[in-house]
Amino acid sequence: EDSAVTQSMLRTLSVFHRWRLEKVKRVFSKQLEGILGDISQDEAAMESMQRRLGEREGYVATLEKELHRFRELEEETSERMDVLHARTRQLEADLLVAQASRAGAERGGDQHPPVARSEIQR
């Protein structure tokens, strides 16, 4: 009879142990699925962030090129403005010479008006 009780207790303990092991496996499996899901979401988020970073790096490169071109245009414009200012000063000087020549001619002076410097340079 002791042997039958011991056998019954061992079977009960074995059933309980299998039930408990299955329960632990289910819980562990759910936790593992959750962790793997979190990892997948993190990987997807990381890929999205890398994609956005690549787009932003491309945008920054484009802006840098545009800034470089803008600076080149700014330099060219500055050079052109310097040339225009010099030409304006020359024309103003030529105008003063021409006005002085006309004033002298009107007074009956000089028969050969002075030639403007810009005419000599041509």
C-alpha positions in Angstrom: 0.0 0.0 0.0 2.9 2.4 0.7 4.2 1.6 -2.7 0.9 2.4 -4.3 0.7 5.7 -2.4 4.3 6.5 -3.4 3.5 5.7 -7.0 0.4 7.8 -7.0 2.3 10.7 -5.4 5.1 10.4 -8.0 2.5 10.5 -10.8 0.8 13.5 -9.3 4.1 15.2 -8.8 5.1 14.3 -12.4 1.8 15.7 -13.8 2.2 18.8 -11.7 5.8 19.2 -12.8 4.8 18.9 -16.5 1.9 21.3 -16.1 4.2 23.8 -14.3 6.9 23.4 -17.0 4.3 24.0 -19.8 3.0 27.1 -18.0 6.6 28.4 -17.6 7.2 27.7 -21.3 4.1 29.6 -22.3 5.0 32.6 -20.2 8.6 32.5 -21.3 7.4 32.1 -25.0 5.1 35.2 -24.7 7.9 37.2 -23.1 10.3 36.1 -25.8 7.8 37.0 -28.5 7.4 40.4 -26.9 11.1 41.0 -26.7 11.5 39.9 -30.4 8.7 42.2 -31.4 10.4 45.1 -29.5 13.6 44.3 -31.3 11.9 44.2 -34.7 10.2 47.6 -34.0 13.6 49.0 -32.8 15.2 47.8 -36.0 12.5 49.3 -38.2 12.8 52.6 -36.3 16.5 52.5 -36.7 16.2 51.9 -40.5 13.7 54.7 -40.7 16.1 57.0 -38.8 19.0 56.0 -41.1 16.9 56.7 -44.2 15.9 60.2 -42.8 19.5 60.8 -41.9 20.6 60.0 -45.4 17.9 62.3 -46.8 19.1 65.1 -44.5 22.7 64.5 -45.4 21.7 64.8 -49.1 19.8 68.0 -48.3 22.8 69.5 -46.4 25.1 68.6 -49.3 22.7 70.4 -51.7 22.6 73.4 -49.4 26.4 73.5 -49.2 26.7 73.4 -53.1 24.1 76.2 -53.3 26.0 78.2 -50.7 29.2 77.7 -52.6 27.6 78.8 -55.9 26.0 81.8 -54.1 29.4 82.9 -52.8 30.9 82.6 -56.4 28.0 84.7 -57.7 28.5 87.2 -54.9 32.2 87.5 -55.8 31.5 87.9 -59.5 28.9 90.5 -58.8 31.3 92.4 -56.5 33.9 92.3 -59.3 31.4 93.6 -61.8 30.3 96.4 -59.5 33.9 97.4 -59.0 34.2 97.7 -62.8 31.0 99.6 -63.1 32.0 102.0 -60.4 35.4 102.6 -62.1 33.6 103.1 -65.5 31.1 105.5 -63.8 34.0 107.6 -62.3 35.7 107.6 -65.7 32.6 108.8 -67.4 32.0 111.5 -64.8 35.6 112.7 -65.3 35.1 112.7 -69.1 31.9 114.6 -68.7 33.7 117.3 -66.6 36.4 117.5 -69.3 33.8 117.8 -72.0 31.8 120.5 -70.1 35.0 122.5 -69.4 35.9 122.2 -73.1 32.5 123.4 -74.2 32.6 126.3 -71.7 36.0 127.3 -73.1 34.7 127.0 -76.7 31.7 129.2 -75.8 34.1 131.8 -74.5 36.0 131.7 -77.7 39.0 130.0 -76.4 40.4 126.6 -77.3 39.8 125.6 -81.0 40.7 122.0 -80.3 38.7 120.6 -77.3 40.6 118.1 -75.1 40.0 114.5 -75.8 38.4 112.6 -72.9 40.6 110.0 -71.3 38.1 107.2 -72.1 38.4 108.1 -75.8 42.2 107.8 -75.5 41.9 104.4 -73.9 39.8 103.0 -76.7 
